[in-house]
Amino acid sequence: MEQSHKKPVSSEIDIIKNEKLGYNSSITLSSKQFNEVFYYSRDFKTLKDYKLLSIKLNIPFTGNDTTDSRSRILLYLDNEPICDGSIYNSQPWEFKPLNLEGFGFNVKKGNHNLQLKCCVDKGNLHIPHFKEGFIESTIEPKLFGNLIIIGQN
């Protein structure tokens, strides 16, 4: 029986950004070309180099209003795609939470940019769907998403 004798790995974790994303209206996109959804764009600064940057974005109640539609939602770090969150709607008005998670490797100290870009083949992508007078806006807390960026060495 072979045994492995590895030194314990110490890892340092820093929370670079932890943000609750509040909504007061729908964000809707209907383009067949990738477009940036500026609501989710963030500039941020790292104060040191990281071996791994983990980015998690939760967007509740996301989907398309058209039957048999496909949407692509890409998360970018410094203009490089790090996550593809494609959605297919077999029925109109199917909405589900969208959880995107991507990684940057060997990220250098300095300024960085996070972007979300989307496109649809038909219909309208709601990212999220938020309608005044409905449960997402009438019961506290109102609909919200989350963004967290963690650096690790």
Secondary structure by P-SEA (a helix, b strand, c coil): cccccccbbbbbbbbcbbbbbbbcccccccccccccccccbbbbbbcccccbbbbbbbbcbbbbcccbbbbbbbbbccccccccbbbbbccccbbbbbbbbbcccccccccbbbbbbbcccccccccccccccccccccccccbbbbbbbbcc
